[in-house]
Amino acid sequence: MKKLVSMVSAVLVSASVSSTVLAQDTLAMVVSTLNNPFFVAMKGGAEIEAAKLGYKLIVLDSQNDPSKELANVEDLTVRGVKAILINPTDSDAVSNAIRIANRSDIPVLTLDRGATRGDVVSHIASDNVAGGAMAGKYIADKLGANVKVLQLEGIAGTSAARERGQGFMQAVDSSKMNLLASQPADFDRAKGLDVMENLLAANPNVEAVFAQNDEMALGALRAIKASGKDVMIVGFDGTDDGIAAVKRGLLAATVAQQPGLIGSLGVATADKILKQETVAKNIAVPLKIIAK
């Protein structure tokens, strides 16, 4: 009986130690949606870097739902992860989730989209304002002043949509482009198609479109092809599908981010934080225009 008790005690101690070790070696990534190639690539970059550095990485999909995002973070605090990398569904709403992690003393890093409130140790993203301006300048350089343009906006409330729009409007003003209309299509290909159909009907004289991501650009492409019009389309993100469309001459250009690099830098930065190393509050990932 004493041997049995000793064996049970040993197993319980072993399980406890294993659980502690797991928690020490576990990072988490909460993604706004995995129904988007950009964020799938970000996840892939994070997974590769986590494996290289010896971490287990938990990835949870918020399905573009702030309440799901909040539940994901609550779950991760219970699991005792050592750091949370979060790609917000909404820059305001995510603050509630971040505060939950803050109360549990779990460091938080934001990826691609920022947070308006809460304690974030580091934000890793492209310069979206500069990217929006690059897209606008490309259109103006190719089609000249007074070009008639439309804009497809991303999800309202996200820093990415706000900043890309801000940069694009800077280019519109400086190049004296004629912005006919600007409407949200929520970074979604199907919505990009629907919104573009309506915008084309209301603005038949449009000459160019800036879509704040490649998914919306590809949706807009379908609507424009169906209309028979000749309209320049510039996207944003540099996804595989977007770049392929540029190479085929279907999109004029895309402002290429590096989502895999954003993910890997997020994990590498979390590793430094856990090792008590100093990290930058904002880490910029380079952008470039990809055109045929």
Secondary structure, DSSP 4 states (H G I P E B T S, - for coil): -HHHHHHHHHHHHHHHHHHHHHHHTEEEEEES-SSSHHHHHHHHHHHHHHHHHT-EEEEEE-TT-HHHHHHHHHHHHHHT-SEEEE--SSTTTHHHHHHHHHHTT--EEEESS--SSS--SEEEEE-HHHHHHHHHHHHHHHH-TT-EEEEEE--TT-HHHHHHHHHHHHHHHHHT-EEEEEEE-TT-HHHHHHHHHHHHHH-TT--EEEESSHHHHHHHHHHHHHHT---EEEEEE--HHHHHHHHTTSSSEEEE--HHHHHHHHHHHHHHHHTT----SEEEE--EEEE-
